[in-house]
Amino acid sequence: MQFYTYNYVIIHLSFSGDTAGEIDTRFSFCAIATLHFLGRLDAIDVVKAIEFIRNCYNFDGGFGTRPGSESHAGQVYSLFNVFKTNLY
């Protein structure tokens, strides 16, 4: 799992869930949580990953899949849990 997660890290520290390259903040949550549970957060720049997530925050208090996209409940649920775990 760690190998899979690490191989899909994109330069700005968003994560892709497949080989097609779809970027979604839910994938960021999955990758960060996986590395957290494996004790390997040192494999990524957590600050940059959190910066990407914060850039997806919208005026309505929600999060989108990427910066500028509309808020979605799936992103809010996932990303709330990133911040809740105090990973940064």
C-alpha positions in Angstrom: 0.0 0.0 0.0 2.8 2.4 0.9 4.4 1.8 -2.5 1.2 2.5 -4.3 0.5 5.6 -2.3 4.0 7.0 -2.8 4.1 6.4 -6.5 1.1 8.6 -7.1 2.3 11.7 -5.4 2.2 14.7 -7.7 4.6 17.6 -7.4 2.2 20.0 -5.6 1.4 17.2 -3.1 -2.0 16.4 -4.3 -2.7 12.7 -4.8 -4.1 10.7 -7.7 -6.3 7.7 -7.2 -5.6 6.0 -10.5 -3.2 5.9 -13.4 -5.4 8.3 -15.4 -4.2 11.1 -13.0 -7.6 12.2 -11.5 -6.8 14.5 -8.6 -9.2 14.5 -5.7 -8.8 15.7 -2.1 -10.3 12.5 -0.9 -7.3 10.7 -2.4 -5.1 13.1 -0.3 -6.9 12.0 2.8 -6.5 8.3 1.9 -2.8 8.8 1.2 -2.1 10.9 4.3 -4.1 8.5 6.6 -2.4 5.4 5.1 1.1 6.9 5.6 0.1 8.0 9.1 -1.0 4.4 10.0 2.2 3.0 8.5 4.3 5.4 10.4 5.8 6.8 7.2 4.6 10.4 7.0 8.3 11.2 6.6 7.9 9.9 3.0 6.0 13.1 2.0 6.2 16.8 2.7 3.2 17.0 5.0 3.2 20.8 5.1 2.9 20.9 1.3 0.1 18.3 1.4 -1.8 20.3 4.0 -1.2 23.5 1.9 -2.8 21.9 -1.1 -5.8 20.9 1.0 -6.1 24.4 2.5 -6.1 25.8 -1.1 -9.2 23.7 -1.8 -11.1 25.4 1.0 -14.1 27.5 -0.3 -16.0 30.6 0.9 -18.9 28.5 2.0 -16.8 26.6 4.5 -16.5 23.4 2.4 -13.8 21.8 0.4 -13.6 21.0 -3.3 -11.7 18.3 -5.1 -9.1 20.8 -6.2 -8.6 24.5 -5.8 -11.5 26.4 -7.3 -13.9 23.5 -7.5 -17.3 23.4 -5.8 -17.6 22.1 -2.2 -18.8 18.5 -1.8 -19.8 16.6 1.4 -17.3 13.8 0.6 -14.4 16.3 0.7 -15.6 18.0 3.8 -15.9 14.6 5.6 -12.5 13.4 4.5 -10.6 16.6 5.0 -12.1 17.3 8.4 -10.5 14.0 9.4 -7.1 15.1 8.1 -7.2 18.1 10.4 -8.8 16.2 13.2 -5.8 13.8 13.4 -3.3 16.6 14.0 -1.0 15.3 11.3 0.5 18.7 10.6 
